[in-house]
Amino acid sequence: MLDRIHEACCPGHPNRRAFLADVGMGFTGLVLGSLLQRDGIIRANESTRWLPPDGQPHVRPKAKSVVWIFLTGGMSQMESFDPKPALNEFAGKTIDETPFKSTLESLYVKKNLREVIEGLHKVHPKLFAMQVGHRKFGQSGLDISDWWSHLGEWCADDIALVRSMWTTDNNHGAQLQFHTGRHSLEGPFPTIGSWIHYGLGALNENLPQFVVMGTPIADCCGGVGAHGANYLGPEHNGVQLEINPANPLPFATPGPDVFREEQRREFDLLGKLNRLAGVEYPDDPALAARIKSYELAFRMQTEVPDVVNFASETEDTRKMYGLDNLTTKTFGEQCLASRKLIEKGVRFIQLFHGSNGGAGAWDAHGGLKAGHSKLCAQIDQPIAALIRDLKQRGLLDETLVVIGTEFGRTPGAQGADGRDHHPYGFSVALAGGGVKGGVAHGKTDEIGFHAVEDRHYVTDLHATIMHQLGLDAHRLEIPGRKRLEIDFGLPIREILA
């Protein structure tokens, strides 16, 4: 009777029998009972209790890992992966003066737009010529801008371009939206990296399974929320890694005066104290995450120095990534570290490029030619080297490389030499991980304004990645956290091998 009363009053907690068993087993039993209860092994009703993912894919996966490259600020689709010769033909004319005047009458202009500040970003009617040449690359003949010549020459037949992405935010909250699938006005939500970490767990217990490199987006545009887990719990957040061979773990090492054995004893004591607290607070996610982070920080000390030790790479490899060139060195090191992390079994690697404390360096309201040419020069060779290196090592088939940005740029000129924000149609690129090579999917109109064929909201990209990793997003839900249908997206099957 007491057991039933206890269960009615305190559902989910060990009952009197469990408590007496703990007392009988002594302190060890108390700890064990708490851990079992926390992990869901002691439960009142086996058939109704929700259980978290077990780390196994839902279907047979095509890929094991993801390198997610995000270009902060909004890269122009016309000067990258979706060249539009019509812009040169009609440059200087307003859209109404061209055969494309019906563009502004499209329902897409307002239908999918949710403005944070109404009227802040207007349509710019005077067409702006492309600021760089373009050509067809590889046997597939993919049309790519000359600013991406390394990617074109080395990898055209390995990449899939999706030229029909769209989103709903025309301001830089779209950076957060690209990672969570939700408009920034709805607040932060779990990111694609955290969902994968939550669903699949670890391949290597000595390294974080969700690694972040480069400077994350600024607080104005989502901040750490762009690599955060939100309600999934802090243990699924991305872990920032600084690429500094001289001091790879400045906040996770004890300093030169502490022996490893001494530190090991300190961590053991800290673990015991944390688990004592865990007996009293068995369901505290922050405490569980803290315990795991301490343990992981200790183990990382043996793995991370090797990840950033580029001296062990051949001279040809270092040159391929551009480590011998100041322009490409920083991002080249991050891409090379990504390959080494992939080799060690890291699931999700998120590389930020262009973060500048504000909207991002890719935000080309003016000086697009100077800005984009400089930025592309920093990343084109390293990204191409990463894809090429993964392929020659036999890792590209199981690694999905994604190049994305929050939105595109307007076909019309902003000022004398810039383009404004453009959520109506933009491009992403993917390679490896069971994706077809040498294909372009989807289409924008002749001036690059609207995605008009095979349109894809950003969560379709999320769904594609999850599908290749063997995850069904509909099976990744948390009790009390109802997800919307748009959160799940649909895999872009036309680009899948």
PyMOL commands that set and color helices and strands:
alter all, ss='L'
color gray80, all
select helices_A, chain A and resi 2-9+16-38+85-89+95-97+101-105+108-111+146-158+174-180+184-186+192-200+219-221+223-227+230-232+234-236+260-280+285-307+310-312+315-320+326-343+368-392+396-398+458-468+473-475+485-488+493-495
alter helices_A, ss='H'
color red, helices_A
select strands_A, chain A and resi 65-71+134-137+142-145+159-166+210-213+239-240+348-353+399-405+408-409+421-422+426-432+439-441+443-444+451-453+456-457
alter strands_A, ss='S'
color yellow, strands_A
deselect
rebuild
show_as cartoon
